[in-house]
Amino acid sequence: MQDLSVTLVQTALHWHDAAANREMLAQKLAGLTEATDLIVLPEMFTTGFSMEAPHLAEKPDGPTLAWLQEQAAIHKAVITGSLITEENGQYFNRLIWMRPDGSFTNYDKRHLFRMAGEHQVYTAGTARLIVTLNGWRICPLVCYDLRFPVWSRNIGPDYDLLLYVANWPAKRSLAWKTLLPARAIENLAYVAGVNRVGEDGKSIVYTGDSAAYGPTGEVIWQQSHAEAVETIKLSPEALQAYRQSFPAYLDADSFLLNN
C-alpha cells in the first residue's frame, strides 16, 4: 500500500438537469492541478435528491455511464458517485465505481430515506460493496446508510476507507458531523463523506460539511457552505500503526447479518 490521494467534490447541483451537471462537474475536474487516485462526487450528482425517478432515471448504459468512463480515463483515476438508474422496471439510487480502464462495479443504496418517500420509489440494495484501489480496501455507501452502524461495520477489518456520498440537508447537519467521526472511531478506519451545497428544487438547503477523518476521529479536512474540490492524502502507515497499537477490532462481537 502507498499513500492514497482522494479528491472530494463538494458542489451545488442543477435541479433535474443531468447534462448541465455533467458539464459543470467536468469543468471543475478540469481544474485539478495534481494527480489523484479517487474522485468522489455527491449522491444523485446528475439531478439532486429527487423522487422523480420515472422522468429522470437512466438505463445502466446511459449517458452518465459514458461520461464517468470518459472522466476516469482523462484523470487516470477512479471516479464514483450515485445517480438514478432504471433496470428491469425497478429504480435504484446506484453508486457507480468507475475505473480508468472503463470497467466498473456498482452499489445500490441499502437504506432508503423513508421520510422523503425514497422507499416507495426505489428498490433497496441487498449487498455491500468492497473494492480495492492501490492496495486499499474501500467500502462506498450512500447518505442515509450513515445512520446504520451494523451495515457500515468493519469486520475483520475488511476495509481501510469508508466512503459516504450524500445529499444531507443542513437542518440535520449535526447528525452528519457527529456520525462520520463516530464511524471512523468504531471501525478503526479512515472515513470520508461528500455532501452537496446550495438549495435544491424543493427549497431544501445543504451546507456541505464534507469531511475526512482519521481512525481516531481526528479531522483531516472539512468544508462547510462553500463549493470545494479538495485532494487529501491518506497514509496506510498511520492506519496500520494505530490498528496495531489499539486493536479494538479483536474484541468485536460476532453476528450474522440477514438481508
C-alpha positions as CSV (number, residue, x, y, z in Angstrom):
1,M,0.0,0.0,0.0
2,Q,1.0,3.6,-0.7
3,D,-0.5,6.9,0.2
4,L,-3.9,7.3,-1.4
5,S,-4.9,10.6,-3.0
6,V,-8.6,11.3,-2.7
7,T,-10.4,14.2,-4.3
8,L,-13.6,15.3,-2.6
9,V,-16.0,17.3,-4.8
10,Q,-18.5,19.5,-2.8
11,T,-20.7,21.3,-5.2
12,A,-24.2,22.8,-5.8
13,L,-26.2,20.9,-8.3
14,H,-28.6,21.9,-11.2
15,W,-32.0,20.6,-10.3
16,H,-33.1,17.8,-12.6
17,D,-30.6,18.7,-15.3
18,A,-28.2,15.8,-15.9
19,A,-26.5,17.4,-18.9
20,A,-25.8,20.6,-17.1
21,N,-24.4,18.8,-14.1
22,R,-22.1,16.7,-16.2
23,E,-20.8,19.8,-17.9
24,M,-20.4,21.6,-14.6
25,L,-18.5,18.7,-13.0
26,A,-16.3,18.2,-16.0
27,Q,-15.2,21.9,-15.7
28,K,-14.5,21.5,-12.0
29,L,-12.4,18.4,-12.6
30,A,-10.6,20.0,-15.5
31,G,-9.2,22.4,-12.9
32,L,-7.4,19.7,-10.9
33,T,-3.7,20.6,-10.7
34,E,-2.4,17.4,-9.1
35,A,-2.7,13.7,-9.8
36,T,-5.4,11.8,-7.8
37,D,-6.3,8.2,-7.3
38,L,-10.0,8.6,-6.5
39,I,-12.6,11.3,-7.3
40,V,-15.8,11.3,-5.1
41,L,-19.0,13.1,-6.2
42,P,-22.2,13.6,-4.2
43,E,-25.3,11.4,-4.1
44,M,-27.5,11.8,-7.2
45,F,-24.9,14.1,-8.7
46,T,-26.8,14.4,-12.0
47,T,-30.2,15.5,-10.6
48,G,-30.1,16.4,-6.9
49,F,-32.0,14.1,-4.5
50,S,-35.3,13.5,-6.3
51,M,-38.2,11.1,-6.2
52,E,-39.0,11.8,-9.9
53,A,-37.3,8.6,-11.0
54,P,-39.7,7.8,-13.8
55,H,-38.7,11.1,-15.5
56,L,-35.0,11.2,-14.5
57,A,-33.7,7.6,-14.5
58,E,-31.1,6.5,-16.9
59,K,-30.6,2.9,-18.2
60,P,-27.4,1.2,-16.8
61,D,-25.6,2.0,-20.1
62,G,-26.9,5.6,-20.2
63,P,-25.1,8.9,-21.0
64,T,-23.8,9.3,-17.4
65,L,-22.0,6.0,-17.5
66,A,-20.2,7.0,-20.7
67,W,-19.4,10.4,-19.0
68,L,-17.9,8.6,-16.0
69,Q,-15.8,6.4,-18.3
70,E,-14.6,9.5,-20.1
71,Q,-13.7,11.3,-16.9
72,A,-12.0,8.3,-15.3
73,A,-9.8,7.9,-18.4
74,I,-9.0,11.7,-18.6
75,H,-7.9,11.9,-15.0
76,K,-6.5,8.3,-14.8
77,A,-8.4,7.9,-11.5
78,V,-11.4,6.0,-10.2
79,I,-14.5,8.2,-10.1
80,T,-17.6,7.5,-8.0
81,G,-20.9,8.9,-7.0
82,S,-24.6,7.9,-7.3
83,L,-27.3,8.5,-9.8
84,I,-30.9,7.4,-10.6
85,T,-30.9,4.2,-12.6
86,E,-33.7,2.1,-14.0
87,E,-33.1,-1.6,-14.6
88,N,-35.7,-4.3,-15.3
89,G,-38.5,-1.9,-14.4
90,Q,-37.1,-1.0,-11.0
91,Y,-35.4,2.2,-9.9
92,F,-32.2,2.3,-7.9
93,N,-30.1,5.0,-6.2
94,R,-27.0,3.5,-7.6
95,L,-23.4,4.3,-6.9
96,I,-21.0,3.6,-9.8
97,W,-17.4,2.8,-9.1
98,M,-15.7,3.6,-12.4
99,R,-12.1,2.7,-13.1
100,P,-9.7,4.4,-15.6
101,D,-9.8,1.4,-17.9
102,G,-13.6,1.7,-18.3
103,S,-14.5,-1.3,-16.1
104,F,-16.9,-0.6,-13.3
105,T,-19.0,-2.1,-10.5
106,N,-21.9,-0.7,-8.5
107,Y,-23.6,-0.5,-5.2
108,D,-27.4,0.1,-4.7
109,K,-28.3,2.2,-1.7
110,R,-29.4,-0.1,1.1
111,H,-31.2,2.2,3.4
112,L,-33.8,4.3,1.6
113,F,-34.8,7.6,3.3
114,R,-38.5,6.9,4.1
115,M,-39.1,10.4,5.5
116,A,-38.8,11.6,1.8
117,G,-40.6,8.6,0.4
118,E,-37.5,7.1,-1.1
119,H,-38.5,3.6,-0.1
120,Q,-41.7,4.0,-2.1
121,V,-39.9,4.8,-5.3
122,Y,-36.6,3.0,-5.3
123,T,-35.6,-0.6,-4.7
124,A,-33.1,-1.2,-1.8
125,G,-29.8,-2.9,-2.4
126,T,-29.0,-6.2,-0.7
127,A,-25.2,-6.4,-0.9
128,R,-22.4,-4.3,0.4
129,L,-19.5,-3.5,-1.9
130,I,-15.8,-3.7,-1.0
131,V,-13.5,-2.5,-3.8
132,T,-9.7,-2.3,-4.0
133,L,-7.5,0.5,-5.2
134,N,-3.7,0.6,-5.0
135,G,-3.8,-2.0,-2.2
136,W,-6.5,-0.1,-0.2
137,R,-9.8,-1.8,0.6
138,I,-12.7,0.7,0.3
139,C,-16.3,0.5,1.2
140,P,-18.6,3.1,-0.6
141,L,-22.0,3.8,0.9
142,V,-24.8,6.3,0.3
143,C,-26.2,9.0,2.6
144,Y,-28.8,7.5,4.9
145,D,-26.6,4.4,5.2
146,L,-24.5,6.5,7.6
147,R,-27.2,6.2,10.3
148,F,-26.9,2.4,10.4
149,P,-23.7,1.2,12.1
150,V,-24.3,-2.5,11.5
151,W,-24.3,-2.1,7.7
152,S,-21.2,0.1,8.0
153,R,-19.3,-2.2,10.3
154,N,-15.7,-3.1,9.6
155,I,-15.5,-6.8,10.2
156,G,-12.0,-8.2,10.2
157,P,-11.2,-5.4,9.4
158,D,-12.3,-5.8,5.8
159,Y,-11.8,-2.2,4.7
160,D,-9.4,0.7,5.2
161,L,-11.5,3.6,3.9
162,L,-15.3,4.1,4.4
163,L,-16.9,6.5,1.9
164,Y,-20.3,8.2,2.1
165,V,-21.8,10.2,-0.8
166,A,-24.7,12.3,0.2
167,N,-27.4,14.9,-0.2
168,W,-27.7,15.6,3.6
169,P,-29.8,18.7,4.5
170,A,-28.5,21.5,6.6
171,K,-31.2,21.0,9.2
172,R,-29.7,17.6,10.1
173,S,-26.0,18.6,9.8
174,L,-25.3,17.9,13.4
175,A,-26.0,14.2,12.8
176,W,-23.8,14.2,9.8
177,K,-20.9,15.8,11.6
178,T,-21.3,13.5,14.6
179,L,-21.8,10.2,12.8
180,L,-18.9,10.5,10.4
181,P,-16.1,10.6,13.0
182,A,-18.0,8.0,15.1
183,R,-17.8,5.6,12.1
184,A,-14.1,6.2,11.9
185,I,-13.5,5.6,15.6
186,E,-15.6,2.5,15.9
187,N,-14.3,0.9,12.7
188,L,-10.6,1.9,13.0
189,A,-10.6,3.2,9.5
190,Y,-10.4,6.4,7.5
191,V,-13.9,7.9,6.7
192,A,-14.7,10.5,4.1
193,G,-18.1,12.0,3.4
194,V,-19.0,14.1,0.4
195,N,-22.2,16.2,0.5
196,R,-23.6,18.9,-1.7
197,V,-24.2,22.6,-1.0
198,G,-26.8,25.1,-2.2
199,E,-30.6,24.8,-2.4
200,D,-32.5,22.2,-4.4
201,G,-35.7,22.4,-6.4
202,K,-37.7,21.7,-3.2
203,S,-36.1,24.6,-1.4
204,I,-34.1,22.3,0.8
205,V,-30.8,23.9,1.9
206,Y,-27.5,22.0,2.1
207,T,-24.4,23.2,3.9
208,G,-22.0,20.6,2.6
209,D,-19.8,19.8,5.7
210,S,-17.9,17.3,3.5
211,A,-15.0,16.0,5.5
212,A,-12.4,13.3,6.0
213,Y,-11.5,11.7,9.4
214,G,-8.6,9.6,10.6
215,P,-9.2,6.3,12.6
216,T,-9.0,8.2,15.9
217,G,-11.8,10.6,14.7
218,E,-9.4,13.4,14.1
219,V,-10.3,15.9,11.3
220,I,-8.1,15.7,8.2
221,W,-10.2,18.1,6.2
222,Q,-13.7,19.7,6.5
223,Q,-15.5,22.3,4.5
224,S,-18.9,23.9,5.1
225,H,-21.2,26.1,2.9
226,A,-18.8,26.8,0.0
227,E,-18.1,24.7,-3.0
228,A,-14.8,23.0,-2.9
229,V,-12.6,20.5,-4.8
230,E,-10.1,19.2,-2.3
231,T,-7.5,16.5,-2.7
232,I,-6.3,14.8,0.5
233,K,-3.7,12.2,1.1
234,L,-4.3,9.2,3.4
235,S,-1.4,7.3,4.9
236,P,-1.5,3.5,5.2
237,E,1.4,3.5,7.7
238,A,-0.5,5.7,10.1
239,L,-3.6,3.5,9.8
240,Q,-1.7,0.3,10.3
241,A,0.3,1.7,13.3
242,Y,-2.9,2.7,15.0
243,R,-4.6,-0.6,14.5
244,Q,-1.5,-2.4,15.9
245,S,-1.4,-0.1,19.0
246,F,-5.1,-0.2,19.6
247,P,-6.6,-3.4,18.1
248,A,-10.1,-3.0,19.4
249,Y,-11.5,-4.9,16.4
250,L,-10.2,-8.1,18.1
251,D,-12.8,-7.7,20.8
252,A,-15.7,-7.0,18.4
253,D,-18.9,-9.0,18.9
254,S,-19.7,-11.7,16.3
255,F,-23.0,-11.6,14.5
256,L,-24.7,-12.6,11.2
257,L,-26.5,-10.0,9.0
258,N,-29.7,-11.2,7.5
259,N,-30.9,-9.3,4.4
